[in-house]
Structure formats: C-alpha cells, structure tokens
Amino acid sequence: MGEHFSSYIKNFINDLVTMISNDANWGDGNDFGIKPRVAKQYDRKITGFGKVKAEDILIYADLEQMKPFTMGMAINSSASWYHTLSATITVSTNVSDERMDFLTDAVVDILKRNVGYSGYVQILVKGVKNRNDEGRGLFKNLIDVVGEKYAPTRTI
C-alpha cells in the first residue's frame, strides 16, 4: 500500500467498500443497474480503458484527525478519542456523462441511507466535484465523505 494509515481509517475504507458493494439496489433489473467495480484505491490499478466499457468506484483514504473526548473531564491517559475520518470516492466511467451522474447519485443515495452505519457516529457526504476529461472520453466525479467514530481508549 505504501502509505501508513491507522486501523480506524483502514476500517472506514473497508466499510465504505462493503456498504457500496453490498447494496441491494445493484443488479440487472434493479434500481441502480449493473454494479461497477468497487475497490480500495490501493487494491486496484487501472492502465487504460481502450474500447471496453469500464465503470469504477475507487475509494481513497484522505485524512484522519483525532481529538480527546472527555465529556468535560480532565484529559488523562484514560480519555476516549473521537476520530474524524475522510475519504474520496471516485466514480468514473467511459460510457457517458449521464451514466456517470447516475452512478454518482446512486453512491450518494447509498451513503445517505447509511448515515448511522454500524459503529459510526455519522457518515456524511461533504460534496461532489466534477473531473471529466472529455477529450479522453473519461467521465469522473469525486465524492468527499467524512466518517466520525468514537473510540474508547484500549488497554494494552
């Protein structure tokens, strides 16, 4: 992987992959249609699309911020921690701008329905940015996502 992340952000990325991949609305004849490939950025390498229909949802770990969560008590070694985890979800296709918008809306819908996903205080969509490269026929949106998790201090 090359980069070093805590287990919290790794778990967040894994949870996003699972959440998006396992949604019941994917599939031929279902609301969202055929499911694109969903992967962690560091597990998937793309060299080019060629003339093949390609659709990918890649999830990138961005940043983890931690702060003590003490409920008004003095900070000490037994303080719990509040983790703010951020990721970028790249939705890309070489089919059309309309298909890219449809896939982006599907992913945002999945995230909105899972705001209180297991173990998280909340998971929020912070924004969507367009990064189309129409000269190459690549249509891409970036979805900024933040997850917040309360983590009691572990005793080792």
N, C-alpha and C positions, 0 to 999 in steps of 0.2 A: 504494500500500500504506500510506503514511502513517508507518509505523514503520520504523526503521532497524535492520537485522539484518546480521550478518556473513554471508559466503558459507557458513560452516560450518552455521549454523542454517537458512539457506535450503535448503541441500542436504539437511539432515536432514529437513525438512518434505517436500521433493520425494521423497526416498527412502521416507518413510512412505506418501505417496500412491501411489507406484508399487507398493510392497510389498503394500498392501491391495487396490488395484485389480486387479492382475495375478494374484492368487492363483487357482490352478486350481480351487478348490472353489466358486467363484461360478458361477452359471448355472442355468437352468431344468433341474431334474432332478439337479443336483449336490448335494453335502452342505449347502452354505450357502443354496441357493435363489437367487432373483433378487438381483443385486448392487445395493445402494443407490448413490446418487450419492456419490462420494468426491472431496473437493476441499480445497484450502487455504482457510482461513477468509477470507483477504483476496481470494480469487478468486470467492467465492460470496456472493450476497446473497439472503436469504430475507425476504419480506414477510408471508407467511402461507400456511397450508396450505389453508384453505377445506374443501371436501368431497373433495378429491383425496387419494388415498393418497400419502403422502410419506415417504421414508426418506433420511436424510442421514448421512454420516460427514464431519464437518468437523475439520480439523486446525489447531490454533492453536500458534504459536511462543510459548514462555513465557520462557525464560531461557538464556543461555549463560554458563558460567563457564570461565575459562582459568587454568591454572597451569603454571609451567615444569616440564618433565620432564627431569631431568638425570642420572638414574642415579648419584647421589652425587657428581657433579662440580660444580664451582663454577658458579653461574649467570652466563652471559655472553651476548653477542649471538648465539652460535650454538646456544643452548639450544633444544630442541624444546618443543612445547606440548601439553598434554593438555586437550582440550575436553570439558566436560560439558554436553550439550545437552538441554533439557527441553521437552516439548510436551504439550498436552492434546488428546485425541481425543474429540470429542463425537459420540456415537451417538444419533440421535433418530428417532422415528417417530410417526405419529399412528394407527397400526394397533392396537397393544395393548401392554400391559406385557410379555407373554410374548414377542412379536416383538422388542421392544427388548432383552430379556435374551438372546434367541437371537443377535441381531446383535452384541451386546457380547461374548458368548462366542466368536463367530466371529472378531472382530477380535483378541481376546486370544490365541486359538489361532494366528492368523497371526503375531502378534508373537512368541509363544513359539517358533515354528518357525524364526524368523529372528533369533534372539539374536545370532548372529555375522554379520549381514548385511554384505555386501561393504564393506570399508573401515572398519568399526567394531570397536572392542574388544568392545563388547557393546551390546545394546539390551534394556532391561528394563522390564517393567510394574511400576510402583510402587504402584498402587492404582486402585480403581474407586469412584466416588461416584454416588449416585442423585440426580437433579434433576428428578423427574417433576413435571408441572403438570397433574394430573388434571382440574382444573376447566376447562382448555382442551383436554383430550384430547391432550396432548403428553407423550410418554414419552421420557426422556432420561437417559443415563449419561455420566459423564465418566471417561475413562481417562487417568491420568497416566503418561507414558512418559519414560524417560531414555536417551539415547544417549551413549556415550563414544567419543571418537575421538582417536587420537594423530596429531599434525600436526607433521612436521619443519619447522623454520624455512625459509622460502623466501628465496632471494637475489633481489634486485630489480635 
